[in-house]
């Protein structure tokens, strides 16, 4: 995928142009998206509730232990990513953090429009906490949420298992649906 940032003067949104590096069969895209949509439902009134449900559903389907949904916003004509929702996050600094295009891993994923799959997360980078203890995840995946060439956000997920190429394809497929729902929710508010 090749993504280039373009600022739209009309709507102050981030536009991206895409070319897929991997093609998915329509049957693959359809079955993964349909299952995700069916399990997620469609009764959402705001982006934060939708993002929380997305993270919860992904956690159930892909054994995610922690996740963050960052939304793309434009403030004072500057595009950035801001915390929208989290899954199993305790005292997370990201709630106050913002990422400009290219800043940190989320900003870089947003700029490039490519899924980033880190299979060797440094010890102490992120901690997964439970009532019994804490440990570092084995892998991290960061997914751009793009629909109709517009970036709506970035989803960052941590797990004890490594994310596979099949997982990347799955996340790529559902990210289009997530983006379409974000577009609809933003239109209604």
VENBELPE-V933738 format. One record per pair of residues at least 12 apart in sequence whose C-alpha atoms are under 8 Angstrom apart, sorted by sequence separation. I is the first residue (numbers start at 1). J is the second residue. If there is no record, write none. Layout:
# VENBELPE-V933738
i: <I | I>
j: <J | J>
This chain:
# VENBELPE-V933738
i: <4 | 5 | 55 | 70 | 71 | 83 | 124 | 142 | 143 | 3 | 4 | 40 | 55 | 70 | 71 | 82 | 83 | 123 | 142 | 143 | 3 | 4 | 40 | 55 | 69 | 70 | 82 | 83 | 142 | 2 | 3 | 68 | 69 | 70 | 82 | 83 | 121 | 141 | 142 | 2 | 3 | 68 | 69 | 82 | 121 | 140 | 141 | 1 | 2 | 40 | 52 | 68 | 69 | 81 | 82 | 121 | 140 | 141 | 1 | 2 | 39 | 51 | 68 | 80 | 81 | 120 | 121 | 140 | 1 | 67 | 68 | 80 | 81 | 119 | 120 | 121 | 139 | 140 | 1 | 66 | 67 | 80 | 81 | 119 | 138 | 139 | 36 | 66 | 67 | 68 | 79 | 80 | 118 | 119 | 137 | 138 | 139 | 65 | 66 | 67 | 79 | 117 | 118 | 137 | 138 | 139 | 140 | 141 | 65 | 66 | 117 | 118 | 137 | 138 | 139 | 140 | 117 | 136 | 137 | 138 | 139 | 81 | 116 | 117 | 81 | 115 | 116 | 153 | 80 | 115 | 116 | 152 | 115 | 143 | 147 | 151 | 114 | 115 | 143 | 146 | 147 | 114 | 145 | 146 | 147 | 152 | 55 | 56 | 113 | 144 | 145 | 152 | 55 | 143 | 147 | 51 | 52 | 109 | 113 | 145 | 146 | 147 | 51 | 52 | 109 | 110 | 145 | 52 | 109 | 48 | 106 | 147 | 47 | 48 | 105 | 90 | 110 | 110 | 119 | 110 | 119 | 109 | 117 | 106 | 106 | 117 | 115 | 115 | 14 | 13 | 13 | 12 | 66 | 65 | 12 | 14 | 13 | 12 | 81 | 81 | 72 | 72 | 71 | 72 | 71 | 72 | 70 | 71 | 69 | 70 | 69 | 70 | 69 | 68 | 69 | 67 | 68 | 67 | 68 | 67 | 66 | 67 | 65 | 66 | 64 | 65 | 66 | 64 | 65 | 18 | 64 | 65 | 63 | 16 | 5 | 4 | 3 | 4 | 3 | 2 | 3 | 2 | 3 | 1 | 2 | 1 | 54 | 18 | 17 | 16 | 15 | 16 | 15 | 16 | 47 | 14 | 15 | 13 | 14 | 32 | 36 | 47 | 46 | 47 | 33 | 37 | 45 | 29 | 32 | 33 | 44 | 32 | 46 | 29 | 33 | 24>
j: <16 | 17 | 67 | 82 | 83 | 95 | 136 | 154 | 155 | 16 | 17 | 53 | 68 | 83 | 84 | 95 | 96 | 136 | 155 | 156 | 17 | 18 | 54 | 69 | 83 | 84 | 96 | 97 | 156 | 17 | 18 | 83 | 84 | 85 | 97 | 98 | 136 | 156 | 157 | 18 | 19 | 84 | 85 | 98 | 137 | 156 | 157 | 18 | 19 | 57 | 69 | 85 | 86 | 98 | 99 | 138 | 157 | 158 | 19 | 20 | 57 | 69 | 86 | 98 | 99 | 138 | 139 | 158 | 20 | 86 | 87 | 99 | 100 | 138 | 139 | 140 | 158 | 159 | 21 | 86 | 87 | 100 | 101 | 139 | 158 | 159 | 57 | 87 | 88 | 89 | 100 | 101 | 139 | 140 | 158 | 159 | 160 | 87 | 88 | 89 | 101 | 139 | 140 | 159 | 160 | 161 | 162 | 163 | 88 | 89 | 140 | 141 | 160 | 161 | 162 | 163 | 141 | 160 | 161 | 162 | 163 | 106 | 141 | 142 | 107 | 141 | 142 | 179 | 107 | 142 | 143 | 179 | 143 | 171 | 175 | 179 | 143 | 144 | 172 | 175 | 176 | 144 | 175 | 176 | 177 | 182 | 86 | 87 | 144 | 175 | 176 | 183 | 87 | 175 | 179 | 84 | 85 | 142 | 146 | 178 | 179 | 180 | 85 | 86 | 143 | 144 | 179 | 87 | 144 | 84 | 142 | 183 | 84 | 85 | 142 | 129 | 151 | 153 | 162 | 154 | 163 | 154 | 163 | 154 | 156 | 168 | 168 | 172 | 72 | 73 | 74 | 74 | 128 | 128 | 77 | 79 | 79 | 79 | 153 | 154 | 151 | 152 | 152 | 153 | 153 | 154 | 153 | 154 | 153 | 154 | 154 | 155 | 155 | 155 | 156 | 155 | 156 | 156 | 157 | 157 | 157 | 158 | 157 | 158 | 157 | 158 | 159 | 158 | 159 | 113 | 159 | 160 | 159 | 113 | 111 | 111 | 111 | 112 | 112 | 112 | 113 | 113 | 114 | 113 | 114 | 114 | 178 | 149 | 149 | 149 | 149 | 150 | 150 | 151 | 182 | 150 | 151 | 150 | 151 | 170 | 174 | 185 | 185 | 186 | 173 | 177 | 185 | 170 | 173 | 174 | 185 | 174 | 189 | 173 | 177 | 169>
